[in-house]
């Protein structure tokens, strides 16, 4: 805003002029407003060895400024763009990448899956330990088939509100989606990429964000159409995310518990064929467990006994424990109970990980053992990479995860549901597909992910308003971040590459 001018004492000066001969000194004009700083950009050039040969690419780390209706700056999105040198922008796909949280920067997908560099962590769910860590060329990067723009939403990474705006102004269902939609349009304009085939890639809450983005950007007379959207461990319906306590959450959780129990050899009868076993778990959940929960106290004793036996078979939890839990499956309790006799808890986001507690009597884990096992490696390696190889010099700290965003997430104006409630974007996804008959979806889930389960993803994609002919659903023997597991990373990357190349 321009500086306010000092008030002029007109009457006082007039009286002084008439009563004395003193020389009047004009009031000094206010200094002009400071010029707006140019967006910071850091451009470097590199090569990546791919299956098709060496790929020369340009890395651009920098700010994109969004403005309000008066032209005043309101936000600076800091993003990480990788573009192939010499490619025709009209033919070359571009993919906009974001993680979830809400409140997470794009570090995880950037350095774990899609980017040209990848942090080295153990593939077998062991702790990555203390530094130094490894950074290597990511030969699985999909940069060979699509340019990449990794987005850090406002309040994460180096992205921030400007002017009179505050970071919290962007923390909400509608607010978040609208700001990222504005950023994408601005990026396409500034970089002359409107003609490019366009994709989204979101993880976790990125599924919620992606569904809202697709509906918002593809509607009306100023629509921006996308060729496809790729979702990694997406949350589309928050009733289905662990911790809501709903009947449907428990039903869709059961096959994941079966997979995790099988992985840790904690079942009464270890399965010889995991795929067949999980098919049985799905069928039991749908045809036996769901009707039992619906019946509640009206469930006959013989049927209750059969349900208890089945839950014991598929989860490894004792019938006595399940009976005392009133048949209710809960992810957190399962994580603490499954390996209690071994003195271990299992991970929430990736059930392959295990950890220890200060005692063996608690009801819930004190933290997810996956977090400390990998985060040190990701954070340290990323911050070193952007400084040393991308030559980024910023005067503010990089916010990997905002501790404030999740708690401050605002109600959606159109939806009336708090973030902690059962917010659902399945219909938004259906409307996005109806608006664009060429839009294709790719949905990836980890078998050992308690938070956004693979059966929940299947359930969402089976809704009657989703065109199954345009949907690809894949599962991987890993967790929420399935790229932590090397064989899953390789298969997921191949699947994403095939999805993009199939659609232009």
ABEGO torsion letter per residue (X at the ends): XBBBBBBBBAAAAAAAAAABABBBBBBBBBBBBBBBBBBBBBBBBBBBBBAAEBBBBBBBBEBBBBBBAAGBBABBBBBBBBBBBGBBAAABBBBBBBBBOBGBBAAAAAAAAABABBBBBBAAGBBAEBOBBBBBBBAABAAAABBBBBBBBBGBEABBBBEABBAAAABBAAAAAAAAAAAAAAAAAAAGAAABBBBBBBBEAAAAAAAAAAAAAABEAABBBBABBBBBGBBABAAABBGAGBAAAAAAAAAAAAAAAAAAGABABBBABAAAAAAAAAAAAAAAAAAAAAAEAABBAAAAAAAAAAAAAAAGBBAAAAAAAGGBBBAAAAAAAAAAAAGBBBBAABAABBBBBABAABABBABBAAAAAAAAAAAAAAAAAAAAAAGBBBABBBBABBAAAAAABBBBAAAGBBAABBBBAAAAAAAAAAABAABBBBBBBBAABAABBAAAAAAAAABAABBAAABBBBBBBBBABAAABAAAAAAAAAAAAAAAAAAX
